[in-house]
Amino acid sequence: MSELFALVVDDDPALGHLFATVLREVGITTETLTDGTQTLTKMAERVPDLVTLDLQMPRTSGVDILREIRADERFFNTRVMVITASSQTSYNPDIQELADLVLLKPVTFEQVSNFAGRLLHMAKTSKATNPLINEQEAIPQSPSKS
C-alpha cells in the first residue's frame, strides 16, 4: 500500500506547522505550503490524498485552489478539509459543495486529527467506486470455481 500524502496549505506558517504535525502523528506524510501558486505547482507534480486548505491565501486564493481540485479528474479521490477563519466564506454554498469538510478557526488538534482520519477513510473506500479506475483493479476478483 502506498504512503498517504497530504498538502497543508495555510499562509500562517505556525498553523501550517501545527496541522502538519497533527497529520504526521496519524501516519500521513505532509508538505506545508504558504502560497496558493506554490500549491498549484506542487499539485501538478503529485496528487495528494488530503489537502488542508485555508481560503485566504496569497497569489492564488484557496477558493481557486478548491475549484481547481474539483475540476481536475486526477483529484477525484483527493479529500479537502477547508480550515478558515472566514465565517462568511465558509458558509458560501459553493465552498460547502466543493469541500469535503469546512472547519472554522480556531480548531483543536483533536478536530484536525479525527476529521483527517475520517476523510482519508472515505478516500480509501471511494477508490472502489471511482469510474476512472479499471474495474478489475478496483474490485478484487474472487477465484473462479470450476
N, C-alpha and C positions, 0 to 999 in steps of 0.2 A: 504494500500500500504506500502511496506517495505521501510525503510530508505535507501537512496543511500549512497554507501560507496566507497571511493577512497583510494588507496595507493599512497602516494607521495614518490618517490624513487629518492633521489639525495644525493651524498656524501658530498655536501656542506650544512651543517645544516641551514645556513641563507637562502639559496634559497629554501630549503625544507620547512622551516617555512613560507616563503612568498607564495609559491604555495599552501600550506595547508590553509593559511589564506584566499586566494582568493576563494578556493573551499568551505570553510565553509561559506563565505559570500553569496554564491549562494545556500546554504542549503544542502551541501554534508558533511557527516561525513568523517573525514580523519584520517589516521595514517601515520606518517612520518618515513621512514626508510633510513638509510645511508649506508647500506651494502647489496650487492647482495644476499648473502647467507641467511641473515635475511629475505629478501623479499620472497625468495622461501619458506622458512618455514612458513611465515605468509600466503602466498597464499594457502598452504596446509590446513590451518585452516579455512580460509574464502575467498570466491570468491568475488573479488571487481567488482564494476560496471565500474570503471575507474582506470587506472594506469597512473600517470605521471612518465616518466621514463628517467633518464639520462643514456646515454650509457656507460660513463666512470665510472664504479663502482668498488669498491674493492671486492676481493674474487670471486664474480661471476659477469661477465660483464652484462651490460644492454642488449647487443645483445643476450646473452644466456638466459636472463630472457624473452625477447621478443619471442624468439624461443620456449621456454617452454610454454608460454601463448598460442601461436598459435597451438602447438602440442597437447594440452590437451582439450578435448571437454567440460570439466567443464567451460572453459573460453570462450565459444562460443559467449556470449553476452558482454564480457569484452572489453571495448574500451581502446586503448593505445595511449597516447599522448607522443611521444618522444620529450623531451626538452633537447637539447645538444649544446655544444659549438663546437663540431667537425663537421666542414662542409664536410670534406671528408667522414666521416662515414654516415652523414645524407643523402648524395646523393647516397649511396650504394643502388642498385636496390632491394636487399633483404630487407633492412630496409624500403624502400618506400613501398614494397609489404606487409610487415608484420604489420607495424604501421598504425593506422587509421589517424594519423596526425604527421608530423615532424615539429618542430619549432626550429630555431637556436637562441641560447642565444646571446645577451640579449633579453629577451621578456618582454612585458609590462603586468601589472596587468590585463588590459582590454583584451589582447590577450588570456591569460590563462582562464579568466572568460568566454569570448564569445565562445571559442572553446570547453571548458568543457561542456557548456550548449548544444552546437550542438551535440557533441559526445554522451552525455547521452540521448538526444532526439532520436538519431539513435539507441541507445541500447534499449530504451523502444519500439520503433516501430519494431525492428528486432525480438523481442521475439515472435511475431506472426508468423514469418517465420522460427523459429528455429526447425529443424526436430527432435531435442531431446525432445521437449515439446509435450506432448499429444495434439493432435488436438483439443479436446474438451476443454482443459484448455486454449489454446492459442486463440481460436476464440469463442467469446461469441455466444451462441446459441440463436436464436430468438424463442419465444414460438411457438409451433406448432399450426396451425389453423385447427380446426376440423370442 
